[in-house]
Amino acid sequence: MRRYLLVLLAALMLTFSAAPVQGGVEMPLDQLIDGFFAERMAEQHIPGAVFVLVKDGKVVHSRGYGFANLESGVRADPDHSLFRVASVSKLFATMAVLQLAERGQVSLTDSVTRYVPDLPLVNPFDRPLTVRDLLLHTDGFEERNTRIFALSPEGLPGVGETLRTDLKPLFAQPGEMITYGSFGSAVASYLVQTVSGMPFEQYVEQHLLKPLGMERTTLLQEQRPDVATVYRHMDDQYVASPYLYITTPATGGASATAADMGRLIAALLQGDAAGVLSRYSVEAMFQQQFTPHPGLPGVTYGFFEHVENGRKGIVREGSGLGVGSRIFLWPEQNLGFFVACNTRSDELGNELTSLMLDHFAPAAAPAPAPAQVVDSARFAGTYRYVQYSRHTVSKVSAVMAGLVRVTPNADGTVTMKPLGMGDPYGGFEEPTRWAEVEPGLFHRSDGKGAVAFRTGSDGHTYLYSAMGYHGTYERLTWYQMLAFHLGLILLLGGLFLVFAVVAAFGLWGLAGWTRGLAGVVSLLGLLFLVAVLPAGFNLGGAAGFPSIAFVDAPNPVLSVLANVPFALSLLTAGLAAFTWWPAAGPTGGRMAASAVVLTSAAFLAFVRYWNLWGLRL
């Protein structure tokens, strides 16, 4: 009887330990978590979610909330519902490479080209791209936003074919900064495939998933009844998205149950990952391997360090498929959790992390006191994430998303605010206040983040975030700002409009061919700006993604769009020839036609800068 009472007491202590107090009464853990999901799912319009919490090697909470499929009324089940986990999939690529390294088949310090010589890895820097860089997101690749999905399995090219077609040159020296994206993990998966001699998905299943007891989790992308439907909340209703196939499965193709992810968490926290990795490799996954600043949390193999209220954990999250997922490990407490929902929700994972940190260790160290700041205005400006696409049409995102404005305050603090369409990489989700604690090092006023400023060897000012995907940002000059490029569009469009009207009414006194060409050039440039260009990016596509994101969703307007600059260049050259032909007309008319030529040339340079000439994907 005494032994029974001791066991019962221990169970009660586990359930109620460090529980929040409401109305003077401690709230049990299960009730706390259930209440959290009920409130947040309603606020954030989340149809379904699964959650598992592991403490000291045991599952202490595992539950599904809402629906995996609204149309058929299938409820979310932690044991059976497969939720797509987006970038959490990258964790399996990291573990596979570490496993090959343990077996002596790969060296993390080797150049990547040693293992994948058939890939067009263009590295203009002296330092080689190493296997280690792929695991730490310090590879220097730009982001990948085009040709990332297929609408059917028949439209999926192999990962090798995809990389040979789409791989872009490095824009930053490897090992210098965090440039989070998909190319690094995709190359890592192809390395696993090349070295092991089997498809990446098969290798993961045979050497990772099965030994870990993750029987239902898979990287094979299949539309199955037990895969939760992905939804978008639009006009007060949930709209089901089609099943999207990832062209590089290692970057976001996995589907997992909460129960399986609980097994993975328990295996990692016990130190040897159930035998699939050595303790040395698991410890390397828990320890900082790179940071851009000694005062900032950094990255490990597979995870990002997360510091909040003086507590440090590691996190890997995913959202690229329109879903939300997160795996969080807190080795100090021998605790971890996994959460996934079937709609985009970045807030859910952040808030759940704060809830767990506050519950299990509420007595956190206070944030460091702000230092005396002489001039916080030295960091003022607008910053852009560095891994924006430089070689595809998605370069336009560089002036629409991933922008952060830093504004100095009278008390020496600064306010950081995301601009445009929001910030996908640095965790800047709303305006926040920051205080300088060391030269160039800032802590968020609520203790939930840190950033650092530093001048690079190129003379540019960089902002390094220790939140989200630990994004790296560079301060923009005036000619890199959205306002400047919008001004150029308005100026060029206005000139084209004026020239088209003037040519139509014959006010220049030019010869017929010259006047006609001037009118056609002006009208074509104007139509490209105000009609063809917007239509080309808005027509087609699926699940909220434009057609350029797909390898098998052709948009006929894009074919026209790709040829307009070429046709315009030929017409402009013809106009230039006719303008300076002796019989072209009076000098005043020639000068006006020359203005059309110069405007069109400036417009074509603008089009080329944004990779719209030939529509580079």
NORPE-V969231 format. One record per backbone hydrogen bond with DSSP energy under -1.0 kcal/mol. NH is the residue of the N-H (numbers start at 1). CO is the residue of the C=O. If there is no record, write none. Layout:
# NORPE-V969231
nh & co
NH & CO
NH & CO
This chain:
# NORPE-V969231
nh & co
5 & 1
6 & 2
7 & 3
8 & 4
9 & 5
10 & 6
11 & 7
12 & 8
13 & 9
14 & 10
15 & 11
16 & 12
17 & 13
19 & 16
22 & 25
25 & 22
27 & 20
29 & 15
32 & 28
33 & 29
34 & 30
35 & 31
36 & 32
37 & 33
38 & 34
39 & 35
40 & 36
41 & 37
43 & 39
44 & 40
46 & 41
49 & 65
50 & 340
51 & 63
52 & 338
53 & 61
54 & 336
55 & 58
56 & 334
58 & 55
60 & 53
61 & 53
63 & 51
65 & 49
67 & 47
68 & 74
69 & 74
74 & 69
76 & 66
81 & 77
82 & 226
83 & 256
85 & 254
88 & 85
89 & 86
90 & 87
91 & 88
92 & 89
94 & 90
95 & 91
96 & 92
97 & 93
98 & 94
99 & 95
100 & 96
101 & 97
102 & 98
103 & 99
104 & 101
105 & 100
110 & 107
112 & 129
114 & 111
115 & 112
116 & 112
119 & 116
121 & 119
122 & 120
131 & 110
132 & 108
134 & 130
135 & 131
136 & 132
138 & 133
143 & 387
147 & 548
148 & 549
149 & 549
150 & 245
155 & 152
156 & 153
162 & 158
163 & 159
164 & 160
165 & 161
166 & 162
167 & 163
170 & 122
171 & 140
172 & 140
175 & 138
176 & 173
179 & 137
186 & 182
187 & 183
188 & 184
189 & 185
190 & 186
191 & 187
192 & 188
193 & 189
194 & 190
195 & 191
196 & 192
197 & 193
203 & 199
204 & 200
205 & 201
206 & 202
207 & 203
208 & 204
209 & 204
210 & 205
212 & 208
213 & 210
214 & 209
215 & 213
218 & 255
224 & 222
227 & 224
228 & 82
229 & 68
231 & 342
232 & 239
234 & 237
237 & 234
239 & 232
241 & 230
245 & 150
247 & 148
251 & 248
252 & 249
253 & 249
255 & 218
256 & 83
259 & 78
261 & 257
262 & 258
263 & 259
264 & 260
265 & 261
266 & 262
267 & 263
268 & 264
269 & 265
270 & 266
271 & 268
273 & 267
275 & 272
276 & 273
277 & 272
282 & 278
283 & 279
284 & 280
285 & 281
287 & 283
289 & 299
290 & 299
296 & 293
299 & 290
300 & 303
301 & 284
302 & 135
302 & 300
304 & 315
305 & 298
306 & 313
308 & 311
309 & 447
311 & 308
313 & 306
314 & 329
315 & 304
316 & 327
318 & 325
322 & 319
324 & 341
325 & 318
326 & 339
327 & 316
328 & 337
329 & 314
330 & 335
333 & 330
334 & 331
335 & 330
336 & 54
337 & 328
338 & 52
339 & 326
340 & 50
341 & 324
342 & 48
350 & 346
351 & 347
352 & 348
353 & 349
354 & 350
355 & 351
356 & 352
357 & 353
358 & 354
359 & 355
360 & 356
361 & 357
364 & 362
371 & 436
378 & 375
379 & 376
380 & 377
381 & 406
383 & 404
384 & 474
385 & 402
386 & 472
393 & 616
395 & 392
396 & 393
397 & 394
398 & 395
399 & 396
400 & 397
401 & 397
402 & 422
404 & 383
405 & 417
406 & 381
407 & 415
409 & 413
412 & 409
414 & 434
415 & 407
416 & 432
417 & 405
419 & 403
421 & 400
422 & 419
429 & 427
432 & 416
434 & 414
435 & 443
437 & 441
438 & 441
441 & 438
442 & 451
443 & 435
444 & 449
445 & 433
447 & 444
451 & 442
452 & 464
453 & 440
454 & 462
456 & 460
459 & 456
462 & 454
463 & 473
464 & 452
465 & 471
466 & 450
469 & 425
470 & 467
473 & 463
474 & 384
475 & 461
476 & 382
480 & 477
481 & 478
485 & 481
486 & 482
487 & 483
488 & 484
489 & 485
490 & 486
491 & 487
492 & 488
493 & 489
494 & 490
495 & 491
496 & 492
497 & 493
498 & 494
499 & 495
500 & 496
501 & 497
502 & 498
503 & 499
504 & 500
505 & 501
507 & 502
511 & 584
515 & 511
516 & 512
517 & 513
518 & 514
519 & 515
520 & 516
521 & 517
522 & 518
523 & 519
524 & 520
525 & 521
526 & 522
527 & 523
528 & 524
529 & 525
530 & 526
531 & 527
532 & 527
533 & 528
535 & 531
536 & 532
537 & 533
538 & 534
539 & 535
542 & 545
545 & 542
549 & 546
550 & 547
551 & 149
558 & 555
560 & 556
561 & 557
562 & 558
564 & 560
567 & 563
568 & 564
569 & 565
570 & 566
571 & 567
572 & 568
573 & 569
574 & 570
575 & 571
576 & 572
577 & 573
578 & 574
579 & 575
580 & 576
584 & 581
590 & 586
591 & 587
592 & 588
593 & 589
594 & 590
595 & 591
596 & 592
597 & 593
598 & 594
599 & 595
600 & 596
601 & 597
602 & 598
603 & 599
604 & 600
605 & 601
606 & 602
607 & 603
608 & 604
609 & 605
610 & 606
611 & 608
612 & 607
616 & 611
